[in-house]
Amino acid sequence: MADKKILEEVALRLIAALPAGKTLAPADIAQEVAGKAADQWGPLMQPIRRIVVRLAKEGRLVIYRKGEPADPDDFKGVYRLGPVRMD
């Protein structure tokens, strides 16, 4: 299992590298850390969710659900991640 600090660093690095207006899937973070095989990255999805919820609460990234910012304490289903916009 990947270290939480590594997952956080990869998440923030990938989000910082996104072109303006783009988001990424949490699976992109898992695959960057563990590889493309689902049995390798799949187990990272819950730890990543906990990490990105914390980062969203700290104002370091935004969780999107159906294209709209989501409440980090109350979202379900498929979500994407993006940078905090400064506009």
N, C-alpha and C positions, 0 to 999 in steps of 0.2 A: 504494500500500500504506500502511495506517495505521501510524503511529509506535507502537513497542512501549509507550512510556510512556502514550500515549492509551489503548491497549487495556487496560493494567493499571488505569488510573484508572477507566475505564468499568466494568470487571469489578468492582472493589471498590465503586464507587458503587451499581451494580445489586444486588449481594449485600447491601450494608448496608441497602438499601431494602426487602428482602424481608420479608413478614409472617412471624411466628414459625412455624417448621415447614415453610416453603416452600423450594424450590430453583429454580434456573433452568438452562436449557440453554445451552451455550457459543454456540449460534447466536443466542441473544438478545443476547449481547454484540456479536457480529459485525454483526447487523442494526442495533443501536443506532449503531454507528460508520459502517457503509457503506450502509445502506438495505436494503429488503426484497427486492430482486431477487437471486436466488441467484448470478448471475454477479458481483455486487458483493461480497456477504458471504462467499461460498464460499471464496475464496482466503485469508481471514483465519483459517480454522479451525485450521490447523496452528500458526501463530504464537500463537493464543490457547491452544492446548493446552500449548505450551511455557511460556507465561507462567503459566497456572494451576497447572501442576505445580510451578513454582518457588514460587509463592505458597503452595501447600499445604505444601511442605517448610518454608517460613518460618513456618507456623502462622497464616496470614492468611485462609485459607478452607479448606473441606473439599470434596474430590471424592467424589461418591457414585456407586456402581455398583449397580444393582438395589436402590436404597433404603438401602444400607449404605455406611459410609465405606470408601473404597478406598485402597490403598497407592499414593501418587503415583508410585512407581517401577515399579509392576507392575499396570496395569489396561488392559483392552482394551475396545473397543466403545463403545456409547452411555454417556455419563456426564452427570451434572448437578453443579451447584455450589451450595454453601450457606455460610452464615456459620459461624464457629467458635462452638460453644455453650459458654456459661459456667456450665452447671448441674451 
